[in-house]
Every structure is written in structure tokens, then in C-alpha cells.
């Protein structure tokens, strides 16, 4: 019902035509070849294959359609993740129909559209990311190795054995690392690493 309602709202604009509707990500990929859309509206929460998984597959295609995420998620983490993945637009479902049409037009013409209410959060996030990058650049290669090992749960003795250095040297490195990245303990260091992609939660 929601999808059909959106379709009718969009087609009130005479210059925009809805060429296909899909139940989920898999259905979207199946219909994509025949429909050949210029812009795809994806929901993050979809059955079978969600919007993020669908975008990953779309990104492997040459000359893929522009992608506008239409979602209930107003968390900045979702927005920054999708921007990093190359999404052209991000709009919340509580937006008005005129704003949705404006978002579609924007991404069609090669502009990035971000939900206006989320732009201040995005700017703050990007500033913090730049600060973290500067902190990482102050670390030596050895300090970065130690930081990665700490962040995936290794103790000082293990780190010393892995890197062939003394436990005292490991402690000295940690002291310098914590000072440089403004952390006070191993947990904060691990969070810093995950936040900045130094390590992943699967490492």
C-alpha cells in the first residue's frame, strides 16, 4: 500500500514516470534489466535482500542507475555508511511529496541530495572524522601495529610475542598511543579503531 501510494504521488509530476515496482532487493535486481530506470528508490529495510545489500550489488554494475535511499532511519551512522558506499541521495519517509520529487530530480541531474534535517549531524560527523584522521597520522607504523592488536583483544604479553618486542616496550607504545588518540584505556582504543575502520568487528 505504501509503495503504491508513493508511486501515485511521484507520477503526479508529469516529467517523472515510475517504470517498475519491486517487493524487495532480489525482485529489484530481477526487474532492473527490463525497466532500465534512471533513478532507483531503495528502502534500507526490505525482506529477502535489504537496501544496503542491494546497493552493494548495484555498485558492481557499470553505469548503474542513481540510487536514492528512502528510509525511516535518521541515525547518522546509516547516512555516513551509505555515503561511503556512493549513494546519490538519502531522504526520510516523513518528508513531503514535493521534497521527494525534488530529491529524485536532484540525483537524476547529478547532484547529491541529503535530508536537510540531517545535514548538521553529517557536518559534525565529518569534522570528527577529520580530527580522528589527524590523530591516526601521528602514530608510527609500530604504534599502529600495537593499536590494532590491542583493539582485537590481545594482551601486552601476546603483543610482545607477536611483534618480537618486550612487554615493557609494548606498555611504552600503549602510553604514547593513548596520549596521541586521546584515549584512556583499551576499550576506548578499540572503539576508536572500529569507528575509523582501522579494524572491523570481524577481525
Buried (B, 14 or more C-beta within 10 A) or exposed (E): EEEEEBEEBBEEBEEBEBEBBBEBBBBBBEBBEEBEBEBBBBBBEBEEBBBBBBBEBBEEEEEBBBBBBBBEBBEBEBBBBBBEBEBBBBBBEEBEBEBBBBBBBBBBEEEBBBBEEBEEBBEEBEEEEEEBEEBBEEBEEBBBBBBBBBBBEBEBEBBBEEBEBEBEBBBBBBEBBBEBBEBEEBEEBBEBBBEBEBBEEEE
